[in-house]
Amino acid sequence: MARPVTLTRPPARPLPAPRAPVPLPRRPRATRGPELGLAVAAQLALLAVLRPGHAGLAVGVGYALASWAVLTRAFRGRRALGPADHVTLARVVLTGAAAALVAAHLAGAAHTAALVAVASAALVLDGVDGQVARRTGTASRLGARFDMETDAFLVLVLSVEVAWTAGAWVLAIGAMRYAFGAAAWAAPWLRADLRPSLARKGVAVVQGVVLVAAASGAVPYAGPLVAAALALLVWSFGRDVLWLCARRDRPVEAKRGRGTDGARRAGLLDPVAR
């Protein structure tokens, strides 16, 4: 007779202990707002030091508030500014001080030495932010546009200062960049990317240096010098417009969600070629 076989149940394995939930990485806190707020505070402090009078103070405060509003909108997609953006932001503050000093001069209170010092510092820093962006690997289209618009407004402010003594024709230097931007709204092909050009950069540097020299009053024959700078600027813009016009029918990459084929209306902060 076969012996009965007793089946034994294998011991149950202990259930693994529940794992503790892995905490999600915290998103970095936004520092963009405080940075722009500090820039406004620095602007007001610089105005207090320079004492540009009532007209200059009104222009300086208005500029600080307007730049804060524009930059808050422009950088709304970023939590913080990059290293190069901080340098450009310092130039924004210096440009606001230059605008206040020019307004003070138009109101009858000349601050020539202070204007030359502030504008010269802004021009020197213009060669720093690009290098910082390249060395830190933080170069971006928005940062380049930030740099470009700061340059353009400083040149406009300086052209107003020089036009006060040399004539209204000097305003063409400061207005040309904005005329190009206005034309780009009507002709989207002007917003296409331009090829890199050392000549374009050199002409831009010449405008700032010549205008500061003319504003100082220490350079003889400043009128012909400024006229030569204007001629160079007309040549530079004309060359780029002709280059863009010759390629207007070629497909181009969309920028920041908007194409340059005119399918959508241009936005205020969309990139422009120059």
C-alpha positions as CSV (number, residue, x, y, z in Angstrom):
1,M,0.0,0.0,0.0
2,A,1.3,3.4,-1.0
3,R,2.0,5.7,1.8
4,P,0.0,8.9,1.8
5,V,2.0,12.0,0.7
6,T,1.5,15.0,2.8
7,L,1.7,18.2,0.7
8,T,3.3,21.1,2.6
9,R,2.8,24.7,1.6
10,P,5.9,26.7,1.1
11,P,6.4,29.5,3.6
12,A,5.0,32.7,2.3
13,R,7.5,35.3,1.4
14,P,7.3,38.5,3.3
15,L,5.9,41.4,1.3
16,P,8.4,44.1,0.5
17,A,8.1,47.2,2.6
18,P,6.4,50.0,0.8
19,R,8.9,52.4,-0.7
20,A,8.8,55.9,0.5
21,P,7.6,58.2,-2.2
22,V,10.4,59.9,-4.0
23,P,10.1,63.7,-3.5
24,L,9.9,65.6,-6.7
25,P,12.7,68.0,-7.3
26,R,11.7,71.5,-6.3
27,R,11.4,74.0,-9.1
28,P,13.8,76.9,-8.7
29,R,12.2,80.0,-7.4
30,A,11.8,82.8,-9.8
31,T,14.4,85.5,-9.3
32,R,13.6,87.5,-12.4
33,G,11.2,89.8,-10.5
34,P,13.6,90.8,-7.7
35,E,16.4,91.3,-10.3
36,L,14.4,93.7,-12.3
37,G,13.2,95.4,-9.1
38,L,16.8,95.9,-8.0
39,A,17.5,97.5,-11.4
40,V,14.8,100.0,-10.8
41,A,16.1,100.7,-7.3
42,A,19.6,101.2,-8.8
43,Q,18.2,103.6,-11.4
44,L,16.6,105.7,-8.7
45,A,19.7,105.7,-6.6
46,L,21.8,106.8,-9.5
47,L,19.4,109.6,-10.2
48,A,19.7,110.7,-6.6
49,V,23.5,110.9,-7.0
50,L,23.4,112.8,-10.3
51,R,20.6,115.2,-9.4
52,P,19.4,116.0,-12.9
53,G,16.7,118.4,-11.9
54,H,13.0,118.1,-12.2
55,A,12.9,117.4,-15.9
56,G,15.7,114.8,-15.7
57,L,14.2,113.2,-12.7
58,A,10.8,112.8,-14.4
59,V,12.4,111.3,-17.5
60,G,14.6,109.0,-15.4
61,V,11.7,107.7,-13.2
62,G,9.5,107.2,-16.3
63,Y,12.3,105.3,-18.0
64,A,12.9,103.1,-15.0
65,L,9.2,102.1,-14.8
66,A,8.8,101.7,-18.5
67,S,11.9,99.5,-18.8
68,W,10.7,97.4,-15.8
69,A,7.4,96.8,-17.5
70,V,8.9,95.9,-20.9
71,L,11.5,93.6,-19.5
72,T,9.0,91.9,-17.2
73,R,7.0,91.0,-20.3
74,A,10.0,90.1,-22.4
75,F,11.5,87.7,-19.8
76,R,8.2,86.3,-18.7
77,G,9.2,82.8,-19.9
78,R,12.4,82.8,-17.8
79,R,12.8,82.3,-14.1
80,A,16.0,84.2,-13.8
81,L,18.3,86.3,-16.0
82,G,21.5,84.9,-17.3
83,P,25.0,86.2,-16.5
84,A,25.2,88.3,-19.7
85,D,21.7,89.7,-19.1
86,H,22.9,91.1,-15.8
87,V,25.6,93.0,-17.6
88,T,23.1,94.3,-20.1
89,L,20.8,95.2,-17.3
90,A,23.5,97.4,-15.8
91,R,23.7,99.1,-19.2
92,V,20.0,99.7,-19.1
93,V,20.5,101.6,-15.8
94,L,23.3,103.6,-17.3
95,T,21.2,104.4,-20.4
96,G,18.4,105.6,-18.2
97,A,20.8,107.9,-16.4
98,A,22.0,109.3,-19.7
99,A,18.5,109.9,-20.8
100,A,17.8,111.9,-17.6
101,L,21.0,114.0,-18.1
102,V,20.0,114.8,-21.7
103,A,16.6,115.8,-20.5
104,A,18.2,118.1,-17.9
105,H,20.4,119.6,-20.6
106,L,17.3,120.3,-22.8
107,A,15.8,122.0,-19.7
108,G,18.8,124.3,-19.3
109,A,21.0,122.4,-16.8
110,A,24.1,121.0,-18.5
111,H,25.8,117.9,-17.0
112,T,28.3,117.3,-19.8
113,A,31.0,115.5,-17.8
114,A,28.5,113.2,-16.0
115,L,26.8,112.4,-19.4
116,V,30.1,111.5,-21.0
117,A,31.2,109.4,-18.1
118,V,27.8,107.5,-17.9
119,A,27.6,107.0,-21.7
120,S,31.2,105.8,-21.9
121,A,30.7,103.3,-19.2
122,A,27.6,101.9,-21.1
123,L,29.7,101.7,-24.3
124,V,32.5,99.8,-22.5
125,L,30.0,97.3,-21.0
126,D,28.6,96.8,-24.5
127,G,31.7,94.7,-25.3
128,V,31.4,92.7,-22.1
129,D,27.9,91.1,-22.2
130,G,28.5,89.3,-25.5
131,Q,31.8,87.8,-24.3
132,V,30.1,86.7,-21.0
133,A,27.3,85.0,-23.0
134,R,29.7,83.1,-25.2
135,R,32.0,82.0,-22.3
136,T,29.1,80.8,-20.1
137,G,27.2,79.2,-22.9
138,T,24.1,81.2,-22.2
139,A,23.8,83.1,-25.6
140,S,20.2,83.3,-26.8
141,R,18.1,85.1,-29.3
142,L,16.3,87.0,-26.6
143,G,19.6,88.0,-24.9
144,A,20.9,89.3,-28.2
145,R,17.7,91.3,-28.8
146,F,18.0,92.7,-25.2
147,D,21.5,93.9,-26.0
148,M,20.5,95.3,-29.4
149,E,17.6,97.4,-28.0
150,T,19.7,98.7,-25.2
151,D,22.3,99.9,-27.8
152,A,19.7,101.4,-30.0
153,F,18.1,103.5,-27.2
154,L,21.5,104.7,-26.0
155,V,22.4,105.9,-29.5
156,L,19.0,107.6,-29.7
157,V,19.6,109.4,-26.4
158,L,23.0,110.6,-27.5
159,S,21.7,111.7,-30.9
160,V,19.2,113.9,-29.1
161,E,22.0,115.4,-27.1
162,V,24.2,116.2,-30.2
163,A,21.2,117.4,-32.2
164,W,20.7,120.1,-29.7
165,T,23.9,121.8,-30.9
166,A,24.6,120.3,-34.3
167,G,21.2,120.2,-35.8
168,A,18.1,118.1,-36.1
169,W,19.6,116.0,-38.9
170,V,21.7,114.1,-36.2
171,L,18.4,112.5,-35.0
172,A,18.6,110.3,-38.1
173,I,21.3,108.3,-36.4
174,G,19.2,107.4,-33.4
175,A,15.9,107.0,-35.4
176,M,17.3,104.7,-38.1
177,R,17.1,101.5,-36.1
178,Y,13.5,102.3,-35.1
179,A,12.6,103.1,-38.7
180,F,13.9,99.7,-39.7
181,G,11.9,98.0,-36.9
182,A,8.7,99.8,-38.0
183,A,9.4,98.8,-41.6
184,A,9.8,95.2,-40.5
185,W,6.2,95.2,-39.2
186,A,5.0,96.1,-42.7
187,A,7.5,93.9,-44.5
188,P,8.1,90.6,-42.6
189,W,11.0,89.6,-44.8
190,L,13.0,92.3,-43.0
191,R,12.8,90.1,-39.8
192,A,14.9,87.3,-41.4
193,D,18.3,86.5,-39.9
194,L,21.2,88.4,-41.3
195,R,24.6,86.9,-41.9
196,P,27.2,87.8,-39.2
197,S,29.2,90.9,-40.2
198,L,32.2,92.6,-38.5
199,A,31.5,95.7,-40.6
200,R,28.0,96.0,-39.1
201,K,29.3,95.7,-35.6
202,G,32.1,98.1,-36.3
203,V,29.7,100.7,-37.7
204,A,27.5,100.3,-34.6
205,V,30.5,101.0,-32.3
206,V,31.5,104.0,-34.4
207,Q,28.0,105.6,-33.8
208,G,28.3,105.5,-30.0
209,V,31.9,106.6,-29.9
210,V,31.4,109.5,-32.3
211,L,28.2,110.7,-30.5
212,V,29.9,110.6,-27.1
213,A,32.9,112.5,-28.5
214,A,30.6,115.1,-30.1
215,A,28.6,115.4,-26.9
216,S,31.7,116.1,-24.9
217,G,32.4,119.3,-26.9
218,A,36.1,118.6,-26.8
219,V,36.4,117.4,-30.4
220,P,37.0,119.9,-33.2
221,Y,34.9,119.6,-36.4
222,A,32.4,117.4,-34.6
223,G,29.8,118.2,-37.3
224,P,31.6,116.6,-40.2
225,L,32.6,113.7,-37.9
226,V,29.0,113.0,-37.0
227,A,28.0,113.3,-40.7
228,A,30.6,110.7,-41.6
229,A,29.2,108.4,-39.0
230,L,25.7,108.9,-40.4
231,A,26.9,108.1,-43.9
232,L,28.5,104.8,-42.6
233,L,25.2,103.9,-40.9
234,V,23.2,104.6,-44.1
235,W,25.6,102.4,-46.0
236,S,25.4,99.6,-43.4
237,F,21.6,99.6,-43.3
238,G,21.3,99.9,-47.0
239,R,23.6,96.9,-47.6
240,D,21.6,94.7,-45.2
241,V,18.2,95.8,-46.7
242,L,19.4,94.9,-50.2
243,W,20.7,91.5,-49.0
244,L,17.4,90.7,-47.3
245,C,15.4,91.9,-50.3
246,A,17.4,89.6,-52.6
247,R,16.4,86.6,-50.3
248,R,12.8,87.7,-49.5
249,D,11.2,84.7,-51.3
250,R,13.3,82.1,-49.6
251,P,11.7,80.1,-46.7
252,V,13.1,81.1,-43.3
253,E,12.9,79.6,-39.9
254,A,10.1,80.6,-37.6
255,K,11.1,82.7,-34.6
256,R,9.5,82.3,-31.2
257,G,6.5,80.7,-32.6
258,R,6.0,83.2,-35.4
259,G,7.0,82.9,-39.0
260,T,8.4,85.6,-41.1
261,D,6.1,84.9,-44.1
262,G,3.5,87.4,-43.0
263,A,1.0,84.7,-41.9
264,R,0.7,86.3,-38.5
265,R,0.9,89.8,-37.3
266,A,4.3,90.7,-35.8
267,G,4.5,91.0,-32.1
268,L,6.1,93.8,-30.1
269,L,9.0,91.8,-28.9
270,D,9.5,89.5,-31.9
271,P,13.1,89.5,-33.1
272,V,14.2,91.9,-35.8
273,A,17.2,91.4,-38.0
274,R,19.0,94.5,-36.8
